[in-house]
Amino acid sequence: CARLCPRAQVTMGASASRLQGGHRFRLWHFIDGMRINLRMMAADKSFSLVFGGSTLAIVYVILAQLRELRRTRLSLRRSSSVLSLKESAKKEKSDGKKKKKKKKKPSIDDHFWKRFLRIVSICIPGINSQEARLLMVQFSLLVLRTLITVKLFKVNTHFLTQAISRASYKMWGRWMANMIGWTVSGTLANSSLKYVEELVNLKFRRRLTSHLHSLYMRNNGFYHLLSTAPGKEKKHMKGIDNVDQRIAEDCKLFSEKLAHFYGHSFKPIFECLMILTSTYNEIGLVRPALLFLVLGLLRLLTKVLSPPISKFIKTEQRMEGAFRSAHQRLRTNAESIAFLQGAETEERILNERFEQLYSQRCWHAFRKIGKSIGNNILKFQGNMIGGIIIHPPFLDDVNASPADRISAFRACEVSVLKAGPAFLEALLVTKQLETLAGYTARIGELLEALGDGKKELNRRKLSKIMASPEPETKEGTPPSVIEFKGITVGAPEATGKPRILVKNLNLKVTQGCSVLVTGPNGCGKTSLFRVLAGLWEPIDGQIKRPEDVVMWLPQDPYLVIGTLRDQVTYPAYYGPDNKSIDKRVTDCLLKADLRNIIVRSADGLDQVSAEWRNELSGGEKQRLAFARLFFHKPKFAVIDEATSAMNPAGELQLYQQLINERCTVFSIGHKMALRKFHKLELEFAGDGTGGYKFYRLGSSPTEEGKEGKISRVLVN
C-alpha cells in the first residue's frame, strides 16, 4: 500500500502499532481500511480515469438503447406484417365466442414435471439403453473430477505454503510432482467428461427427434397440424406454431440443456459435501453453515432481481420462428413475387420481422442486467463474506508457528471458498430448470398435439370412412366401388361454424365410370376429395372406398428429395441398388413424354437434383406426376386440375393413356374437352346451400379420331 500511495505511509506507520496490538476486531480497524483504500484510489489517476469513463459510457449506452427501442416499437405498431403477441394471446384465450383458459407461462409446476419426465423417458427409454449406460459413465467421471478438485487444492496448497514459508526446495519439489500428477489426471477427466456430455446430448436429440418424426408423420399428423382441416384431432392442435422450429431447433437446445443439467447439478452437491468433510477439524460445521445461510440470502436477492428467463426464451423462439417463416415464404413463392415485382414489399416485411425480433431481444438483454447484478453480488461478496467467517479462527490461533498457521489457513481457505461457489451452483439448479421449462413447454405442447401416448390417435379410425371391400365376385376379385352415402361437407370458418359446401351427396362410382367434377371456384370440389382421402371428416354421411387403390394428382405435384427414379416410384422406395424396376420406370417416363429428362444427364434415372421443383417446368412436373400414376397403376385416380400447365394435345394424350390403362378417373376441371373421357359430370352449385346436379355425358373415348359433339343430359 505504501508503494502505491506515498501519502498513505504516514497513516499506515502511525496506526501500525495499534494494528499489531491485540487480536480482537474493532470498528476503527474497518474505518482505517476504508480510508487507506480511498486514498490509494485517489492516488491512482489512471484507474480513476478508466473507472469514471467506463461508468459514463455504460450509462450512455443504456439510455441510447432505450431511446432506440422506443422508436422501433412505435414504428412496428403501425405495421401489419409483424407478429402481434397481444393478438396471439387473444386468439389463445378465445375460439370464436367461447373463451379459453389463459395460457400459463412456463414454470416449475406439476404440469412441467409431467411433461419433463415424459420427454426424459423418450430420451432414456430403459436402463439397458445406450443413453443410460453413457449416463453411468458420466456419473463415474463426475465423481472422479470432484475428488481430483478437492484433493488438488488441499494437498497443493499445503505443499506450496510449507515450501515458501520454510524456503524449502524439498517441499517445493513435492508440490511440483503433486501438481503435475493432478494436472494430468484433471485434464484427462475433464476432456472425457466433455466428450461424454456431447455424446449424451446427441443421443438425447436423436431419440427425441425420431420419436417426434414418428408422431408427426403418423396418420397424416403433419397435415392436420399444419392445415385448417376440420376434425377431432384439430382440437388438440390449437396454438401450435412453427412446428419445424420446435422439431429442428427446440429439440436441439433441450437436449443440450438436459445433458448440461445432469453434468452440472450433481458435481456441486458432491463437491460441497467433500469439502465440508475435509475442513471439519479446522472450522467445524457452524461457520460453513453460517456462510451458506448468507449465500442463500444473497441468492434470494438475485432471484428477486432476475427477470422471467423461461418466458423470455419462449417469446424469443417464437419470434425467431416468425422471422424464419417469412424467409421460407419468400423461398416458396420466389417466382410469383418476382413476376409481381414485390421485392420491395417483401424486403419491408422481412426487415420488420427482424426489427421486432431485434427490439425484443434488446429489451430482454436490458432486463437481464438485474440478473447479472445479482450474479456478480454472489460472485464477489461471497468471497468477502467467506473471508469474514473463516479468517477469525486462524487470527486467534497465536500458539501455532507462522508456517503451520499459514499452511493450514491457505488449505482451509481455498477449500471453503471453493465450497461457496459449489453451494451456489447447487442452488442454481432451479434456475437451470427454469431455462429447461421454456423448451419443455414447447416440445410438450407438440407431443400433446400429436397425440403422444393416446391410443385413440395411434390407431386413428375414421368411423365415417369404410375401407373394407365388398364380398368377392364370381371371378374371385373384389369389386372396386367408391360410394358416397348422404355425405355433407363443410369448410372451416373463423367463427367455428363450418360453411356448407355440399349437402347430402349420394353417389356410387364403379370401375370404368369416370366422373368430371365442375363448379365455381371455392365451391368444394377439392374438399370432397379431401374427405374421400380421409384428410377431412364429413359433417354427416359415410364413404366406402377400396383400400390403397386410389391415387391423387394435385395441380402442383409434390417432388421428393432423391433421384429421378424416386420421383416416379414415390411414395414407394426401392433404394439405389434395386435396378430391377428401371425398365418399368423408363417406360412410364416415356408414356408421359419425358424422354428429354432421362437423356439430359449421363446418370439417367440416378440423376439427383438439389430441388427438382426449380429444375422442371410446370408442364414437366405435371407429366412426372402422370408417370408416377402409370407406375403404380391404381384403379382410381383423382386428378385435381393436374394438366393445367400442359398444352391441349399433351393433356388429351395423357387422359387417353389413362383410359387405356383401365384407370377410373375423378377429374376436377373446367375444360370442355375433358368431357369426352368421362361418363358422368357432378356440378356443384357453389351458392352456400350445398346443392349439386348430375349430368350423363354421351361420348365414347375409345372412338379414335372422332371428336363429335358431347351430349350432356341432366340426371334427376
C-alpha positions, 0 to 999 in steps of 0.5 A: 500500500505504501508503494502505491500511495506515498501519502498513505505511509504516514497513516499506515506507520502511525496506526501500525502499532495499534494494528499489531496490538491485540487480536480482537476486531474493532470498528476503527480497524474497518474505518482505517481500511476504508480510508487507506483504500480511498486514498490509494484510489485517489492516488491512482489517476489512471484507474480513476480515469478508466473507472469514471469513463467506463461508468459514463459510457455504460450509462450512455449506452443504456439510455441510447438503447432505450431511446432506440427501442422506443422508436422501433416499437412505435414504428412496428405498431403501425405495421401489419406484417409483424407478429402481434403477441397481444393478438396471439394471446387473444386468439389463445384465450378465445375460439370464436365466442367461447373463451379459453383458459389463459395460457400459463407461462412456463414454470416449475409446476406439476404440469412441467414435471409431467411433461419433463419426465415424459420427454426424459423417458423418450430420451432414456427409454430403459436402463439397458439403453445406450443413453443410460449406460453413457449416463453411468459413465458420466456419473463415474467421471463426475465423481472422479473430477470432484475428488481430483478438485478437492484433493488438488487444492488441499494437498497443493496448497499445503505443499506450496505454503510449507515450501515458501514459508520454510524456503524449502526446495524439498517441499517445493519439489513435492508440490511440483510432482503433486501438481503435475500428477493432478494436472494430468489426471484433471485434464484427462477427466475433464476432456472425457467428461466433455466428450461424454456430455456431447455424446449424451446430448446427441443421443438425447436429440436423436431419440427425441427427434425420431420419436417426434418424426414418428408422431408427426408423420403418423396418420397424416399428423403433419397435415392436420397440424399444419392445415385448417382441416376440420376434425377431432384431432384439430382440437388438440392442435390449437396454438401450435406454431412453427412446428419445424422450429420446435422439431429442428431447433427446440429439440436441439437446445433441450437436449443440450440443456438436459445433458448440461443439467445432469453434468452440472447439478450433481458435481456441486452437491458432491463437491460441497459435501467433500469439502465440508468433510475435509475442513471439519477439524479446522472450522467445524460445521457452524461457520460453513453453515453460517456462510451458506445461510448468507449465500442463500440470502444473497441468492434470494436477492438475485432471484428477486432481481432476475427477470422471467428467463423461461418466458423470455426464451419462449417469446424469443423462439417464437419470434425467431420462428416468425422471422424464419417463416417469412424467409421460407415464404419468400423461398416458396413463392420466389417466382410469383413475387418476382413476376409481381415485382414485390421485392420491395414489399417483401424486403419491408416485411422481412426487415420488420420481422427482424426489427421486432425480433431485434427490439425484443431481444434488446429489451430482454438483454436490458432486463437481464442486467438485474440478473447479472447484478445479482450474479456478480453480488454472489460472485464477489461478496461471497468471497468477502463474506467467506473471508469474514467467517473463516479468517477469525479462527486462524487470527486467534490461533497465536500458539501455532508457528507462522508456517503451520498457521499459514499452511493450514489457513491457505488449505482451509481457505481455498477449500471453503471458498471453493465450497461457496461457489459449489453451494451456489451452483447447487442452488442454481439448479432451479434456475437451470430448470427454469431455462429447461421449462421454456423448451419443455413447454414447447416440445410438450405442447407438440407431443400433446398435439400429436397425440403422444401416448393416446391410443385413440390417435395411434390407431386413428379410425375414421368411423365415417370412412369404410375401407373394407371391400365388398364380398368377392365376385364370381371371378374371385376379385373384389369389386372396386366401388367408391360410394358416397352415402348422404355425405355433407361437407363443410369448410372451416370458418373463423367463427367455428361454424363450418360453411356448407359446401355440399349437402347430402351427396349420394353417389356410387362410382364403379370401375370404368365410370369416370366422373368430371367434377365442375363448379365455381371456384371455392365451391368444394370440389377439392374438399370432397376429395379431401374427405374421400382421402380421409384428410377431412371428416364429413359433417354427416354421411359415410364413404366406402372406398377400396383400400390403397387403390386410389391415387391423387394428382394435385395441380402442383405435384409434390417432388421428393428429395432423391433421384429421378427414379424416386420421383416416379416410384414415390411414395414407394422406395426401392433404394439405389441398388434395386435396378430391377424396376428401371425398365418399368420406370423408363417406360412410364417416363416415356408414356408421359413424354419425358424422354428429354429428362432421362437423356439430359444427364449421363446418370439417367434415372440416378440423376439427383437434383438439389430441388427438382421443383426449380429444375422442371417446368410446370408442364414437366412436373405435371407429366412426372406426376402422370408417370408416377400414376402409370407406375403404380397403376391404381384403379382410381385416380383423382386428378385435381386440375393436374394438366393445367400447365400442359398444352391441349394435345399433351393433356388429351394424350395423357387422359387417353393413356389413362383410359387405356390403362383401365384407370377410373378417373375423378377429374376436377376441371373446367375444360370442355374437352375433358368431357369426352373421357368421362361418363358422368359430370357432378356440378356443384352449385357453389351458392352456400346451400350445398346443392349439386346436379348430375349430368350423363355425358354421351361420348365414347373415348375409345372412338379414335379420331372422332371428336363429335359433339358431347351430349350432356343430359341432366340426371334427376 
